[in-house]
Amino acid sequence: MTQKLTITARILPDGATVKVIGRDAWALRNLVNAGSNGCTPIDNPAPRWSHYTWKLRRAGFVIETIDEKHGGPFAGSHARYVLRSQVQLLDDSDRRSAAA
């Protein structure tokens, strides 16, 4: 059985240590890696970005939602999520497994 992704992070400068599991951890990792560019469901496909960010916000992370317009045959808008909290990743189960 595959173990769920688990990330332990600390919100800087003096925030709590937070353990994030599964798709929420995946979303947090993507937000950290994206930096000020942020993430969109178009560039980082996932079924429930809005829910992942909602849960991360409840855990104490500050995430900005920017509404972006797009054209094309299915013109409309989409969200860009930008992590505004400074975060230190303390442990990442994927990276720990790869090192073993």
N, CA and C atoms as a LAMMPS dump frame, in Angstrom:
ITEM: TIMESTEP
0
ITEM: NUMBER OF ATOMS
300
ITEM: BOX BOUNDS ff ff ff
-5.0000000000000000e+02 5.0000000000000000e+02
-5.0000000000000000e+02 5.0000000000000000e+02
-5.0000000000000000e+02 5.0000000000000000e+02
ITEM: ATOMS id mol type element x y z
1 1 1 N 0.841 -1.178 0
2 1 2 C 0 0 0
3 1 3 C 0.885 1.24 0
4 2 1 N 0.536 2.204 -0.818
5 2 2 C 1.296 3.439 -0.907
6 2 3 C 0.89 4.373 0.223
7 3 1 N 1.901 4.949 0.85
8 3 2 C 1.642 5.879 1.945
9 3 3 C 1.298 7.253 1.381
10 4 1 N 0.368 7.957 2.029
11 4 2 C -0.005 9.297 1.585
12 4 3 C 1.143 10.265 1.807
13 5 1 N 1.263 11.218 0.886
14 5 2 C 2.246 12.287 1.025
15 5 3 C 1.972 13.044 2.321
16 6 1 N 3.02 13.268 3.094
17 6 2 C 2.915 14.028 4.336
18 6 3 C 4.019 15.064 4.363
19 7 1 N 3.64 16.311 4.604
20 7 2 C 4.604 17.401 4.726
21 7 3 C 4.413 18.058 6.081
22 8 1 N 5.513 18.271 6.775
23 8 2 C 5.5 19.044 8.008
24 8 3 C 6.154 20.376 7.694
25 9 1 N 5.447 21.457 7.993
26 9 2 C 5.92 22.796 7.651
27 9 3 C 5.762 23.719 8.851
28 10 1 N 6.562 24.782 8.833
29 10 2 C 6.452 25.815 9.863
30 10 3 C 6.212 27.138 9.164
31 11 1 N 5.212 27.866 9.647
32 11 2 C 4.914 29.186 9.106
33 11 3 C 5.826 30.177 9.816
34 12 1 N 6.658 30.871 9.028
35 12 2 C 7.649 31.792 9.579
36 12 3 C 7.034 33.167 9.814
37 13 1 N 7.548 33.968 10.718
38 13 2 C 8.773 33.745 11.466
39 13 3 C 8.567 32.936 12.744
40 14 1 N 7.376 32.951 13.311
41 14 2 C 7.193 32.297 14.606
42 14 3 C 5.895 31.507 14.675
43 15 1 N 5.465 31.001 13.537
44 15 2 C 4.207 30.27 13.49
45 15 3 C 4.331 28.842 13.975
46 16 1 N 3.21 28.218 14.022
47 16 2 C 3.135 26.845 14.494
48 16 3 C 3.678 25.875 13.449
49 17 1 N 4.017 24.68 13.913
50 17 2 C 4.373 23.587 13.021
51 17 3 C 3.074 22.898 12.624
52 18 1 N 2.909 22.663 11.326
53 18 2 C 1.669 22.105 10.793
54 18 3 C 1.993 20.859 9.982
55 19 1 N 1.231 19.782 10.203
56 19 2 C 1.373 18.569 9.394
57 19 3 C 0.237 18.564 8.376
58 20 1 N 0.594 18.428 7.099
59 20 2 C -0.374 18.453 6.005
60 20 3 C -0.257 17.121 5.268
61 21 1 N -1.403 16.515 4.953
62 21 2 C -1.417 15.155 4.409
63 21 3 C -2.162 15.104 3.074
64 22 1 N -1.7 14.218 2.192
65 22 2 C -2.403 13.913 0.95
66 22 3 C -2.362 15.036 -0.07
67 23 1 N -3.498 15.264 -0.728
68 23 2 C -3.581 16.291 -1.768
69 23 3 C -3.317 17.683 -1.214
70 24 1 N -3.644 17.915 0.048
71 24 2 C -3.355 19.215 0.661
72 24 3 C -1.844 19.434 0.721
73 25 1 N -1.101 18.383 1.041
74 25 2 C 0.365 18.466 1.06
75 25 3 C 0.898 18.689 -0.353
76 26 1 N 0.315 18.01 -1.322
77 26 2 C 0.699 18.204 -2.727
78 26 3 C 0.493 19.659 -3.132
79 27 1 N -0.646 20.233 -2.768
80 27 2 C -0.943 21.629 -3.105
81 27 3 C 0.036 22.569 -2.409
82 28 1 N 0.334 22.313 -1.132
83 28 2 C 1.286 23.16 -0.407
84 28 3 C 2.654 23.112 -1.077
85 29 1 N 3.109 21.926 -1.445
86 29 2 C 4.407 21.803 -2.116
87 29 3 C 4.415 22.595 -3.431
88 30 1 N 3.349 22.489 -4.211
89 30 2 C 3.255 23.236 -5.467
90 30 3 C 3.261 24.738 -5.228
91 31 1 N 2.559 25.2 -4.205
92 31 2 C 2.529 26.631 -3.889
93 31 3 C 3.903 27.127 -3.458
94 32 1 N 4.594 26.357 -2.635
95 32 2 C 5.946 26.737 -2.193
96 32 3 C 6.877 26.801 -3.4
97 33 1 N 6.839 25.782 -4.253
98 33 2 C 7.718 25.74 -5.427
99 33 3 C 7.414 26.857 -6.427
100 34 1 N 6.158 27.254 -6.539
101 34 2 C 5.76 28.282 -7.504
102 34 3 C 6.171 29.683 -7.061
103 35 1 N 6.348 29.883 -5.771
104 35 2 C 6.726 31.206 -5.276
105 35 3 C 5.691 32.26 -5.621
106 36 1 N 6.163 33.448 -5.995
107 36 2 C 5.256 34.569 -6.261
108 36 3 C 4.468 34.41 -7.559
109 37 1 N 4.831 33.438 -8.402
110 37 2 C 4.055 33.169 -9.625
111 37 3 C 2.728 32.494 -9.315
112 38 1 N 2.68 31.77 -8.213
113 38 2 C 1.459 31.084 -7.835
114 38 3 C 1.139 29.9 -8.724
115 39 1 N -0.001 29.285 -8.456
116 39 2 C -0.45 28.095 -9.176
117 39 3 C -1.864 28.311 -9.692
118 40 1 N -2.137 27.733 -10.85
119 40 2 C -3.502 27.715 -11.377
120 40 3 C -3.891 26.27 -11.652
121 41 1 N -5.182 25.979 -11.628
122 41 2 C -5.622 24.635 -11.992
123 41 3 C -5.293 24.285 -13.445
124 42 1 N -5.037 25.296 -14.273
125 42 2 C -4.667 25.045 -15.666
126 42 3 C -3.225 24.541 -15.742
127 43 1 N -2.324 25.177 -14.987
128 43 2 C -0.904 24.805 -15.011
129 43 3 C -0.585 23.62 -14.106
130 44 1 N -1.341 23.458 -13.042
131 44 2 C -1.138 22.386 -12.07
132 44 3 C -2.471 21.653 -11.898
133 45 1 N -2.835 20.795 -12.858
134 45 2 C -4.159 20.172 -12.815
135 45 3 C -4.391 19.349 -11.548
136 46 1 N -5.529 19.604 -10.944
137 46 2 C -5.984 18.857 -9.773
138 46 3 C -7.484 19.104 -9.646
139 47 1 N -8.204 18.153 -9.104
140 47 2 C -9.661 18.281 -9.097
141 47 3 C -10.239 19.325 -8.145
142 48 1 N -9.543 19.677 -7.066
143 48 2 C -10.187 20.492 -6.032
144 48 3 C -9.289 21.582 -5.467
145 49 1 N -8.621 22.376 -6.309
146 49 2 C -7.711 23.416 -5.824
147 49 3 C -8.371 24.319 -4.797
148 50 1 N -9.612 24.728 -5.049
149 50 2 C -10.269 25.646 -4.12
150 50 3 C -10.419 25.015 -2.737
151 51 1 N -10.678 23.732 -2.688
152 51 2 C -10.818 23.057 -1.395
153 51 3 C -9.462 22.887 -0.708
154 52 1 N -8.43 22.558 -1.479
155 52 2 C -7.095 22.424 -0.883
156 52 3 C -6.67 23.744 -0.248
157 53 1 N -6.867 24.85 -0.962
158 53 2 C -6.448 26.15 -0.42
159 53 3 C -7.305 26.535 0.781
160 54 1 N -8.58 26.193 0.756
161 54 2 C -9.455 26.467 1.895
162 54 3 C -8.935 25.751 3.144
163 55 1 N -8.568 24.482 2.989
164 55 2 C -8.057 23.716 4.127
165 55 3 C -6.702 24.243 4.596
166 56 1 N -5.838 24.641 3.657
167 56 2 C -4.538 25.206 4.038
168 56 3 C -4.718 26.53 4.772
169 57 1 N -5.671 27.346 4.335
170 57 2 C -5.956 28.604 5.042
171 57 3 C -6.421 28.322 6.467
172 58 1 N -7.263 27.332 6.64
173 58 2 C -7.731 26.965 7.988
174 58 3 C -6.575 26.522 8.876
175 59 1 N -5.534 25.966 8.258
176 59 2 C -4.354 25.526 9.012
177 59 3 C -3.422 26.692 9.336
178 60 1 N -3.704 27.893 8.797
179 60 2 C -2.913 29.066 9.138
180 60 3 C -2.095 29.674 8.018
181 61 1 N -2.111 29.067 6.835
182 61 2 C -1.352 29.602 5.704
183 61 3 C -2.127 30.75 5.055
184 62 1 N -1.408 31.812 4.678
185 62 2 C -2.028 32.934 3.973
186 62 3 C -1.861 32.68 2.481
187 63 1 N -2.986 32.541 1.785
188 63 2 C -2.987 32.255 0.352
189 63 3 C -3.901 33.265 -0.329
190 64 1 N -3.344 33.986 -1.299
191 64 2 C -4.117 34.965 -2.056
192 64 3 C -4.741 34.281 -3.272
193 65 1 N -5.989 34.628 -3.565
194 65 2 C -6.657 34.161 -4.773
195 65 3 C -6.779 35.334 -5.731
196 66 1 N -6.207 35.186 -6.924
197 66 2 C -6.263 36.219 -7.956
198 66 3 C -7.145 35.694 -9.083
199 67 1 N -8.17 36.473 -9.451
200 67 2 C -9.071 36.088 -10.533
201 67 3 C -8.459 36.527 -11.858
202 68 1 N -8.237 35.572 -12.766
203 68 2 C -7.627 35.863 -14.068
204 68 3 C -8.593 35.506 -15.187
205 69 1 N -8.712 36.4 -16.133
206 69 2 C -9.543 36.152 -17.317
207 69 3 C -8.726 35.363 -18.344
208 70 1 N -9.392 34.531 -19.113
209 70 2 C -8.738 33.843 -20.223
210 70 3 C -9.694 33.783 -21.411
211 71 1 N -9.105 33.785 -22.598
212 71 2 C -9.888 33.755 -23.831
213 71 3 C -10.01 32.351 -24.366
214 72 1 N -10.224 32.268 -25.653
215 72 2 C -10.351 30.972 -26.3
216 72 3 C -11.801 30.583 -26.466
217 73 1 N -12.038 29.383 -26.989
218 73 2 C -13.406 28.947 -27.254
219 73 3 C -14.247 28.787 -25.983
220 74 1 N -13.593 28.615 -24.849
221 74 2 C -14.299 28.491 -23.572
222 74 3 C -13.827 29.601 -22.642
223 75 1 N -13.953 30.84 -23.116
224 75 2 C -13.469 32.003 -22.366
225 75 3 C -14.166 32.099 -21.01
226 76 1 N -13.443 32.662 -20.079
227 76 2 C -13.985 32.818 -18.733
228 76 3 C -12.908 33.318 -17.803
229 77 1 N -12.895 32.771 -16.606
230 77 2 C -11.861 33.154 -15.646
231 77 3 C -11.45 31.93 -14.842
232 78 1 N -10.291 32.028 -14.257
233 78 2 C -9.789 30.972 -13.386
234 78 3 C -9.038 31.63 -12.233
235 79 1 N -8.773 30.86 -11.212
236 79 2 C -8.068 31.378 -10.038
237 79 3 C -6.577 31.097 -10.147
238 80 1 N -5.797 32.033 -9.642
239 80 2 C -4.369 31.825 -9.426
240 80 3 C -4.176 31.931 -7.919
241 81 1 N -3.598 30.898 -7.318
242 81 2 C -3.371 30.859 -5.878
243 81 3 C -1.905 31.152 -5.599
244 82 1 N -1.661 32.132 -4.718
245 82 2 C -0.298 32.538 -4.385
246 82 3 C -0.122 32.43 -2.873
247 83 1 N 0.864 31.638 -2.467
248 83 2 C 1.186 31.499 -1.048
249 83 3 C 1.894 32.763 -0.586
250 84 1 N 1.3 33.481 0.361
251 84 2 C 1.887 34.719 0.874
252 84 3 C 2.623 34.497 2.191
253 85 1 N 2.362 33.393 2.86
254 85 2 C 3.099 33.06 4.082
255 85 3 C 4.504 32.62 3.715
256 86 1 N 5.459 32.967 4.556
257 86 2 C 6.791 32.386 4.414
258 86 3 C 6.748 31.048 5.132
259 87 1 N 7.188 30.005 4.432
260 87 2 C 7.045 28.648 4.945
261 87 3 C 8.385 27.93 4.903
262 88 1 N 8.686 27.219 5.975
263 88 2 C 9.862 26.351 6.02
264 88 3 C 9.355 24.914 6.005
265 89 1 N 9.742 24.146 4.987
266 89 2 C 9.364 22.737 4.932
267 89 3 C 10.338 21.948 5.794
268 90 1 N 9.822 21.333 6.835
269 90 2 C 10.659 20.595 7.782
270 90 3 C 10.813 19.135 7.388
271 91 1 N 9.758 18.545 6.824
272 91 2 C 9.803 17.134 6.45
273 91 3 C 8.851 16.903 5.283
274 92 1 N 9.28 16.067 4.342
275 92 2 C 8.492 15.729 3.158
276 92 3 C 8.648 14.223 2.962
277 93 1 N 7.568 13.473 3.123
278 93 2 C 7.66 12.012 3.068
279 93 3 C 8.163 11.507 1.717
280 94 1 N 7.855 12.182 0.614
281 94 2 C 8.357 11.763 -0.701
282 94 3 C 9.87 11.896 -0.773
283 95 1 N 10.392 12.997 -0.305
284 95 2 C 11.841 13.224 -0.361
285 95 3 C 12.572 12.295 0.607
286 96 1 N 11.943 12.015 1.736
287 96 2 C 12.544 11.098 2.702
288 96 3 C 12.613 9.696 2.101
289 97 1 N 11.543 9.267 1.403
290 97 2 C 11.507 7.943 0.769
291 97 3 C 12.54 7.831 -0.343
292 98 1 N 12.704 8.901 -1.117
293 98 2 C 13.666 8.894 -2.224
294 98 3 C 15.097 8.796 -1.719
295 99 1 N 15.36 9.348 -0.548
296 99 2 C 16.711 9.334 0.012
297 99 3 C 17.059 7.972 0.614
298 100 1 N 16.044 7.182 0.935
299 100 2 C 16.284 5.887 1.595
300 100 3 C 16.782 4.834 0.631
